[in-house]
């Protein structure tokens, strides 16, 4: 397992009795581990029922929802629907930031 600066998995190696699978991208990890939708690759893996050093099952405990850069996509969408302007939304999530016109 490798994690990025936000704590999300960026590389995952799954070793089975018949096959080993290495997944090297965050979105691919989420798609591989869930047939519907895994909200984030920010999770902790706990090995369960270990016998002779080999776990027979795993528990994944979620630790995030989204891409991990500080802006809640759903919250921002709701704020937009409520009439907030883009700069108000950004400043809500990135406190202390400034939005400057550069051209």
C-alpha positions as CSV (number, residue, x, y, z in Angstrom):
1,X,0.0,0.0,0.0
2,X,1.1,3.5,-0.8
3,X,-0.7,6.7,0.4
4,X,-0.6,10.2,-1.0
5,X,-0.2,13.4,1.1
6,X,-4.0,13.4,1.8
7,X,-3.8,9.9,3.2
8,X,-5.7,8.3,0.3
9,X,-4.4,5.1,-1.2
10,X,-2.5,5.7,-4.4
11,X,-1.3,2.1,-4.8
12,X,-2.8,-1.1,-3.6
13,X,-1.5,-4.7,-3.9
14,X,-3.9,-7.5,-3.3
15,X,-2.4,-10.9,-2.9
16,X,-4.6,-14.0,-3.2
17,X,-4.0,-17.7,-3.5
18,X,-4.5,-17.7,-7.3
19,X,-3.6,-14.2,-8.3
20,X,-1.8,-11.0,-7.3
21,X,-3.3,-7.7,-8.4
22,X,-1.5,-4.3,-8.2
23,X,-3.7,-1.2,-8.7
24,X,-1.8,2.0,-9.2
25,X,-4.4,4.7,-9.4
26,X,-6.9,6.1,-6.8
27,X,-10.0,5.8,-9.0
28,X,-9.0,2.3,-10.1
29,X,-8.7,1.3,-6.5
30,X,-12.2,2.6,-5.8
31,X,-13.7,0.9,-8.8
32,X,-12.0,-2.4,-8.0
33,X,-13.2,-2.6,-4.4
34,X,-16.8,-1.6,-5.1
35,X,-19.3,-2.6,-7.7
36,X,-21.4,0.5,-7.0
37,X,-19.6,3.4,-5.5
38,X,-16.7,3.8,-3.1
39,X,-16.7,7.4,-2.0
40,X,-13.0,7.6,-1.3
41,X,-9.7,5.7,-1.2
42,X,-9.2,7.1,2.3
43,X,-9.7,4.0,4.4
44,X,-7.9,1.8,6.9
45,X,-7.5,-1.9,6.2
46,X,-7.7,-4.3,9.2
47,X,-6.7,-7.9,8.7
48,X,-9.1,-10.4,10.4
49,X,-9.0,-14.0,11.4
50,X,-5.3,-14.5,10.9
51,X,-4.2,-18.1,10.8
52,X,-0.5,-19.0,10.0
53,X,0.1,-15.4,9.2
54,X,-2.6,-15.3,6.5
55,X,-5.8,-13.3,7.1
56,X,-9.1,-14.8,5.9
57,X,-10.9,-11.5,5.8
58,X,-10.5,-7.8,5.9
59,X,-12.4,-4.9,7.3
60,X,-12.2,-1.6,5.5
61,X,-13.0,1.5,7.6
62,X,-13.7,4.7,5.8
63,X,-11.8,7.8,6.7
64,X,-13.0,10.3,4.1
65,X,-15.3,11.2,1.3
66,X,-14.1,12.8,-1.8
67,X,-10.8,13.8,-3.3
68,X,-9.2,15.2,-0.2
69,X,-8.3,18.8,-1.2
70,X,-10.7,20.5,1.2
71,X,-13.8,21.3,-0.8
72,X,-16.9,19.3,-0.2
73,X,-18.3,18.8,-3.7
74,X,-21.9,18.2,-2.4
75,X,-21.7,21.1,0.0
76,X,-20.4,23.4,-2.8
77,X,-23.2,22.3,-5.1
78,X,-25.9,22.9,-2.5
79,X,-24.4,26.4,-1.8
80,X,-24.6,27.1,-5.5
81,X,-28.2,26.0,-5.6
82,X,-28.9,28.3,-2.7
83,X,-27.6,31.2,-4.7
84,X,-24.1,31.6,-3.3
85,X,-21.6,33.0,-5.9
86,X,-18.5,31.0,-6.7
87,X,-16.2,33.3,-4.7
88,X,-18.3,32.9,-1.6
89,X,-18.3,29.1,-2.0
90,X,-14.5,29.0,-2.4
91,X,-13.8,31.3,0.5
92,X,-16.1,29.3,2.7
93,X,-14.0,26.2,2.2
94,X,-10.6,27.9,1.8
95,X,-10.6,30.3,4.7
96,X,-8.0,33.0,4.4
97,X,-7.5,32.5,0.7
98,X,-7.9,35.4,-1.7
99,X,-9.4,35.4,-5.2
100,X,-7.5,37.7,-7.5
101,X,-8.0,38.6,-11.2
102,X,-4.7,38.0,-12.9
103,X,-5.5,39.2,-16.4
